[in-house]
Structures are given as structure tokens and as C-alpha cells.
Amino acid sequence: MWKKEDAKPQGATDNVAAPAVTSKAPAATPAITPPSSSALPVSTRSAACISQGIRIKGEVTGSEDLFVDGLVDGKLNLTNGSLTIGPNGTVKADVYAREVIVRGKIEGKVTGRDKVQLWSTGQVTGEVQTDRLAIEEGALLKGKVEAGKQPAKPSETKATTATAIGKVSDATPLSSGTAAD
């Protein structure tokens, strides 16, 4: 569909292809310009990253996606974002996000508004509250779990929450399975 010389970056030059690029420059320039300007929205969708070796103490807030492979100690609040704890990531904080994916370690209260996923390398110590919970074989979960849709009326919340609470008392790896509403 595209010719080989059209797919080359703007800065790339080739002595053989130079006459072809020169003759097609007006046609190639409009085709190349829109993707570079549309590349900006794609980069805003990519997750922010706290990489390995970075330590943050304090409060992190935002509404975009975040990938943590370093150490965060404090509070994480991503109102509409997804939080991914990488395999080298350690979070000692209360976490609130739309979706929480745990491949590393979290100590604290984890609230995933839509979903919480524990991968096989994930470890959570503390309270987990979410609509949907998925746990891979080998994951470690120690603490209190509230999973499922919460009722809208405050008077019914107390009765329903008491029956929806599960507790894992030992720090033993979970064998397998997912829990969903």
C-alpha cells in the first residue's frame, strides 16, 4: 500500500531514493505531517511512570493512569485513572483508583472503584474494597476484602457489608480463581 520511501522518517536520507523523495515531496509532506501532530494525543494517554530507583514520600493525586515500579510511601489518589504496581514496585499507602493492578507489593487500604487485579507476583497486605476482584494463582492477599456492588441506600449498607466481608487470616498464597460480582 505504501511505498518504501514514503515510510522513511523525515530526517532519513538515501542517495538512491533522494530523486523519488524530491519528486514526491509535496504529496509526502501532508501525509507525514498529520501523524506527527496526532501523536500528541497518543502520548497523553500513556501512563505516567515512577520507575525503579525512584522514591516518593507524600501524596500523589491525578486523574490519569500511573505505573509504579519504584517506592511510594504516603497516599495515592487517581480519580479516573488506572494504577499499576510493577513487579519491582512497593507501595506503602492508601490507594484509590478506578482500576488497580498489582504485580508488586501494596501495604494499606486499596480501593479500586471498578476492579482490582492481583497477578501471580502481587502481594497485598491490608484492606481491599472493589466491585470486581481477580486473583491469579500464586498471589498473596492478607487482610480484609469487600467485593461486589455496594447498595445505594445508606441504611442497607450496614447489613449487606457485614455479609460481603471476607477475611484471609494467614499469609498463605491463594491457590487460584477469580471473584466477580
C-alpha positions in Angstrom: 0.0 0.0 0.0 2.8 2.5 0.9 6.0 2.7 -1.0 9.2 2.1 0.9 10.4 5.7 0.5 7.1 7.1 2.0 7.6 5.1 5.2 11.1 6.6 5.9 11.4 9.2 8.7 11.7 12.8 7.6 15.3 13.1 8.6 16.5 9.9 6.8 18.2 10.4 3.5 19.3 7.8 1.0 21.2 8.7 -2.2 19.2 6.3 -4.4 15.8 7.3 -3.1 16.6 11.1 -3.0 15.2 11.8 -6.5 12.0 9.9 -5.7 11.5 11.7 -2.4 12.2 15.1 -4.1 9.6 14.5 -6.8 7.0 13.3 -4.3 7.8 15.8 -1.5 4.6 17.8 -1.9 2.5 14.6 -1.7 4.6 13.0 1.1 4.7 16.1 3.3 0.9 16.3 4.0 0.8 12.5 4.7 3.7 12.8 7.2 2.6 15.9 9.0 -0.8 14.8 10.4 0.5 11.6 12.1 3.2 13.7 13.9 0.5 16.2 15.1 -1.8 13.4 16.1 1.0 11.7 18.0 0.4 14.2 20.9 -2.9 12.7 22.0 -1.5 9.2 22.0 1.3 10.3 24.4 -1.2 11.9 26.8 -2.9 8.5 27.1 0.3 6.7 28.0 0.7 6.1 31.7 2.9 8.3 33.9 5.8 6.2 35.4 7.5 6.1 38.7 10.4 3.9 37.7 12.6 1.6 39.7 15.0 3.6 41.9 12.6 6.5 42.4 11.2 7.0 45.9 8.3 9.3 46.7 7.1 10.2 50.2 3.8 12.1 50.3 0.6 12.4 48.4 0.2 11.6 44.7 -3.0 12.7 43.1 -4.2 12.8 39.5 -6.8 11.6 37.0 -4.5 9.8 34.5 -3.0 6.3 34.5 0.1 5.7 36.6 2.7 2.9 36.6 4.7 2.5 39.8 7.9 0.3 39.7 9.6 2.3 42.5 8.7 3.1 46.1 5.7 5.2 47.1 5.1 6.0 50.8 2.0 8.1 51.6 -1.2 8.3 49.7 -2.2 7.6 46.0 -5.4 9.1 44.6 -6.2 8.6 40.9 -9.8 9.6 40.5 -10.4 8.3 36.9 -7.0 6.6 36.3 -5.7 3.1 36.4 -2.9 2.3 38.9 -0.4 -0.5 38.0 2.1 -1.6 40.6 5.0 -3.1 38.6 6.9 -6.3 39.7 9.6 -4.1 41.4 7.1 -1.6 42.9 6.4 -1.2 46.6 3.5 1.0 47.8 3.0 1.7 51.5 0.0 3.9 51.1 -3.8 4.1 50.9 -4.7 3.7 47.3 -7.8 5.0 45.5 -8.2 4.5 41.7 -10.7 3.4 39.1 -8.7 0.2 38.5 -5.7 -1.2 40.5 -3.4 -3.9 39.0 -0.9 -5.4 41.5 2.2 -7.1 40.2 4.4 -5.9 43.1 3.6 -5.1 46.8 1.0 -2.9 48.5 0.5 -2.3 52.2 -2.5 -0.2 53.1 -6.1 0.2 52.1 -6.7 -0.5 48.4 -9.9 0.9 46.8 -10.5 0.0 43.2 -13.7 1.6 42.1 -14.3 -0.7 39.2 -11.7 -3.5 39.5 -8.7 -4.9 41.5 -6.4 -7.5 39.9 -3.7 -9.4 41.7 -1.3 -11.0 39.4 0.7 -14.1 40.4 3.6 -11.9 41.7 1.3 -9.5 43.5 1.1 -9.1 47.3 -1.5 -7.1 49.2 -1.5 -6.6 53.0 -4.4 -4.5 54.2 -8.0 -3.8 53.2 -9.3 -4.3 49.6 -12.6 -2.7 48.5 -13.8 -3.1 44.9 -16.7 -4.0 42.7 -14.7 -6.8 40.9 -11.7 -8.8 42.2 -9.5 -11.0 40.2 -6.7 -13.1 41.8 -4.2 -15.2 39.9 -2.7 -18.4 41.3 0.3 -17.5 43.5 -0.9 -14.1 44.5 -0.8 -13.2 48.2 -3.7 -11.4 49.9 -3.7 -10.8 53.7 -6.4 -8.7 55.2 -10.0 -7.7 54.8 -11.8 -7.9 51.5 -15.1 -6.2 50.4 -16.0 -7.2 46.9 -19.2 -6.6 45.0 -21.6 -3.7 44.2 -22.5 -1.7 47.2 -26.2 -0.8 47.6 -27.2 2.8 47.0 -29.1 3.3 50.3 -27.0 4.0 53.4 -29.5 2.2 55.7 -29.0 -1.1 53.8 -25.2 -0.7 53.6 -24.5 -1.9 57.1 -26.5 -5.2 56.7 -25.1 -6.0 53.3 -21.5 -5.1 54.1 -21.4 -7.5 57.1 -22.2 -10.4 54.8 -19.9 -9.4 52.0 -16.8 -9.2 54.1 -14.2 -12.0 53.7 -11.1 -12.3 55.7 -7.8 -14.1 54.9 -6.1 -14.7 58.2 -2.9 -16.5 57.2 -0.3 -15.2 54.8 -0.5 -18.2 52.6 -0.6 -17.9 48.8 -4.0 -18.2 47.2 -4.4 -21.2 45.0 -6.5 -19.9 42.1 -9.7 -18.3 41.0 -11.4 -15.0 40.4 -14.2 -13.4 42.3 -16.6 -11.3 40.4 -20.0 -9.8 41.1 
